[in-house]
Amino acid sequence: MRAQGEERIAEQVDGLRITGVCPCEEPSCGSFHTAKLPMRRWFMRGRQIELLDGGPGDVTIDVVRGEIAYVEVLRLDEVRRALVGLRQ
């Protein structure tokens, strides 16, 4: 994020806590919520930042009111595996 000029967003990453896991059953999805309160992305306008690090998978960060609210992770098996125990 820093390399993309998103210093304020990058500073939040270490303090993020997963507050919910995406309930979809898409096999490639490892997305999760980080907002303190559950929210629907389409209800509150924000912005999306695509991580352009050249690494595997796709990561897009949803930012609402300057705070990371949701992290969309696709095609990263290690993230999906780490979230297995958090799914309800």
DARAFEN-V280380 format. One record per residue. SS is DSSP state (a for helix, b for strand, c for the rest). PSI is psi in radians with two decimals (none if undefined). OMEGA is omega as a letter, one per 30 degrees, with the letter a starting at -180 (none if undefined). Layout:
ss/psi/omega
SS/PSI/OMEGA
SS/PSI/OMEGA
//
This chain:
ss/psi/omega
c/-0.66/l
a/-0.73/a
a/-0.35/l
a/0.17/l
c/0.36/a
c/1.00/a
a/-0.81/a
a/-0.65/l
a/-0.75/l
a/-0.64/a
c/-0.37/a
c/-0.38/a
a/-0.82/a
a/-0.49/a
a/0.03/a
c/2.52/l
c/2.40/l
c/2.14/l
c/-0.15/l
b/2.71/a
b/2.47/l
c/2.24/a
c/-0.04/a
c/2.83/a
c/0.37/l
c/2.14/a
c/-0.41/a
c/0.01/a
b/2.28/l
c/0.66/a
c/2.71/a
b/2.71/l
b/2.57/l
c/-0.07/l
c/2.60/a
c/-0.61/l
c/2.50/l
c/2.46/l
c/2.76/l
c/2.18/a
c/-0.62/a
c/-0.22/a
c/-0.71/l
c/2.22/l
c/2.45/l
c/-2.55/l
b/2.80/l
b/2.44/l
b/2.05/l
b/2.25/l
c/2.10/a
c/1.04/a
c/-0.02/l
c/0.06/a
c/3.12/l
c/2.77/l
c/3.13/l
b/2.29/l
b/2.20/l
b/2.31/a
b/2.20/l
b/2.20/a
b/2.19/l
b/2.18/a
c/0.67/l
c/0.03/a
b/2.50/l
b/2.16/a
b/-0.46/a
b/2.48/l
b/1.99/l
b/2.07/a
b/2.12/l
b/2.44/l
c/0.67/l
c/1.64/a
a/-0.65/a
a/-0.56/l
a/-0.81/l
a/-0.78/a
a/-0.68/a
a/-0.46/a
a/-0.18/a
a/-0.82/a
a/-0.24/a
a/-0.27/l
c/2.51/l
c/none/none
//
